Amino acid sequence: MTDAPAASRPTRDRPALKDWSLDELGERCVEAGWPRYRGVQIAGWIYGRGVEDPAGMTDLPAELREGLAQRWALRSLEVAEVQRSRDGTVKARLRGDDGAEIESVLIPEGDRNTLCVSTQVGCPLACSFCATGALGFRRNLRVGEIVDQVCRMRELLPEGQRITNLVFMGMGEPLLNRPALVRAIRTFQEPKAFAFGPRKITVSTAGVVPQIGRLLDEVDVNLAVSLHATTDALRDELVPINRSFPLEVLLGALRESPHFSRRRPVFFEYTLIAGVNDAPEDAMRLVGRLRGIPAKVNLIPMNPHADSAARPPAAKAIDAFAEVLLRRGLRATVRRPRGDDIDAACGQLHNRRHPERAGVAAVGPA
Ligand code: SF4
């Protein structure tokens, strides 16, 4: 459980400080009768140094320190539960001020610590292999709730370590919450706040085509696309938003986008499911579909979960699939599942232990 000081626990009584940009924080300081530059100082403590108890903000005057937590909520989420995987992956259930719960996953790998961030409570897109999709949708996360996932999760790292990469691949479709997502990314990239570099942040989409260009016009981040199929018939089933934006529309938009190059490719996520999309013909078709797009393919063997009968292919079939792509010059890697013993792997986030706490009824596989 969290050890947050009572004054900084999430509450609806006070405005949430993490909902604001640094400029807005400066303005709020002026409204409170404090100099504008105090906003940057406060952000430096909270985001840069991870100090959320005003008593620890030692270069602020006593009157400001006292006023801070009385006026504004400094936390938007509290940690409800933490699970640690055998492989070092850490999953936390995080609770907002209305009781809605999400999950964030920390994936340590060598000198990298990647945080998988959620953007919605549940998800409306109902991808058939995804446990979050099976939950349905409750609401979008607020800016502060997206930002606070980094603050809460970095406290779970060993002393001296920091989160190095952010991937928006947790619960929800990020592009259906684009305004809050963009504001949160600006705080993550702000040098006086978290100072993440552009190539350290990846936003993953199931293919909400009209929002892709808008996102990339607004912020400089990596884009990942959850592809999973090479025919519309199969993708309609696996990723139902394909019925609105079929493969030619999605891939055509990416091919024509000015945002991508060999150095800044589109990352395609392709979940390999035994007997469904793992045949050599699928691999050949994938090569053809991606022609003309600067691309990198992440092959992800299906993470089995209770809400789906789908299973991963045998290791031999996975290697053969990757081989077809590599031989034809497509950059491809196989991503081994992480945290699957605690349901923290891709497509497994769904408050399995407490589905009722997500605030939505579990409706079963789509
Ligand atoms: S895979 Fe992503 S977009 Fe699809 S249902 Fe799951 S969370 Fe939503």
Residues whose N, C-alpha, C, O or C-beta is under 5 A from the ligand:
A	BS01	SF4	C123 L125 A126 C127 C130 T132 G133 G170 M171 G172 E173 A206
